[in-house]
Amino acid sequence: MIREKIDEIKKTENQAENKIRESKSEAETIISDAEREAEEIIEKAKEKAGEEVEEEIKKEKERAKKKADEILNNSKKEAREIKEEGEEKLEKAIDEVYKSVIGE
């Protein structure tokens, strides 16, 4: 009778040890899967963030180019106006010099 009880206790202990090993194995699998999933989520987030950053950089470059073109066009316009004004003044100056030399 005592022998049966001891065998029963050993059997229960073995079952408990097996259950503990199975639980540890299952926990390790769950942790491993969770880590892998977390890495995948992080990678996807990095890719998405990278794409968003690239898109924002592209937009900023386009805005900068547009602003640069606008400034260039305005500068060209101002340069033309200054040149035209200079040419008018030059013609007037030439006329004044001519008149003073000729005596008109």
C-alpha positions as CSV (number, residue, x, y, z in Angstrom):
1,M,0.0,0.0,0.0
2,I,2.8,2.5,0.9
3,R,4.6,1.4,-2.2
4,E,1.6,2.2,-4.3
5,K,1.3,5.6,-2.7
6,I,5.0,6.3,-3.4
7,D,4.6,5.2,-7.0
8,E,1.5,7.3,-7.3
9,I,3.4,10.4,-5.9
10,K,6.3,9.7,-8.3
11,K,3.9,9.4,-11.2
12,T,2.2,12.7,-10.2
13,E,5.7,14.4,-9.8
14,N,6.7,13.1,-13.3
15,Q,3.4,14.4,-14.7
16,A,4.0,17.8,-13.0
17,E,7.6,17.9,-14.3
18,N,6.4,17.1,-17.8
19,K,3.7,19.8,-17.6
20,I,6.3,22.3,-16.4
21,R,8.6,21.4,-19.4
22,E,5.7,21.7,-21.8
23,S,4.7,25.0,-20.3
24,K,8.3,26.3,-20.5
25,S,8.5,25.2,-24.1
26,E,5.2,26.8,-24.9
27,A,6.2,30.0,-23.2
28,E,9.5,30.0,-25.1
29,T,7.6,29.6,-28.4
30,I,5.1,32.3,-27.5
31,I,8.0,34.7,-26.5
32,S,9.9,33.8,-29.7
33,D,6.8,34.4,-31.9
34,A,6.1,37.7,-30.1
35,E,9.7,38.9,-30.6
36,R,9.5,37.9,-34.3
37,E,6.2,39.7,-34.7
38,A,7.6,42.8,-32.9
39,E,10.6,42.8,-35.2
40,E,8.3,42.6,-38.2
41,I,6.2,45.5,-36.9
42,I,9.3,47.6,-36.2
43,E,10.6,46.9,-39.7
44,K,7.3,47.8,-41.3
45,A,7.1,51.0,-39.2
46,K,10.7,51.8,-40.3
47,E,9.8,51.3,-43.9
48,K,6.7,53.4,-43.6
49,A,8.5,56.1,-41.8
50,G,11.3,56.0,-44.4
51,E,8.8,56.3,-47.2
52,E,7.0,59.2,-45.4
53,V,10.3,60.9,-44.9
54,E,11.3,60.4,-48.5
55,E,7.9,61.8,-49.6
56,E,8.3,64.8,-47.3
57,I,11.8,65.4,-48.6
58,K,10.5,65.2,-52.2
59,K,7.7,67.7,-51.4
60,E,10.2,70.1,-49.8
61,K,12.5,69.9,-52.8
62,E,9.7,70.7,-55.1
63,R,8.7,73.6,-52.9
64,A,12.3,74.8,-52.8
65,K,12.6,74.5,-56.6
66,K,9.4,76.4,-57.1
67,K,10.5,79.2,-54.8
68,A,14.0,79.3,-56.5
69,D,12.3,79.5,-59.9
70,E,10.1,82.3,-58.6
71,I,13.1,84.2,-57.2
72,L,15.1,83.6,-60.4
73,N,12.2,84.9,-62.6
74,N,11.8,88.0,-60.4
75,S,15.5,88.6,-60.5
76,K,15.5,88.4,-64.3
77,K,12.6,90.8,-64.5
78,E,14.3,93.3,-62.2
79,A,17.5,92.9,-64.2
80,R,15.6,93.7,-67.4
81,E,13.9,96.7,-65.9
82,I,17.3,98.0,-64.5
83,K,18.9,97.4,-67.9
84,E,16.1,99.2,-69.7
85,E,16.2,102.1,-67.3
86,G,20.0,102.3,-67.7
87,E,19.7,102.3,-71.4
88,E,17.2,105.2,-71.3
89,K,19.5,107.2,-69.0
90,L,22.5,106.4,-71.2
91,E,20.6,107.7,-74.3
92,K,19.7,110.9,-72.3
93,A,23.3,111.3,-71.1
94,I,24.6,110.9,-74.7
95,D,22.1,113.5,-75.9
96,E,23.1,115.9,-73.2
97,V,26.8,115.4,-73.9
98,Y,26.2,115.8,-77.7
99,K,24.2,119.0,-77.1
100,S,26.8,120.4,-74.8
101,V,29.6,119.6,-77.3
102,I,27.7,120.8,-80.4
103,G,26.3,123.7,-78.5
104,E,22.6,123.2,-79.0
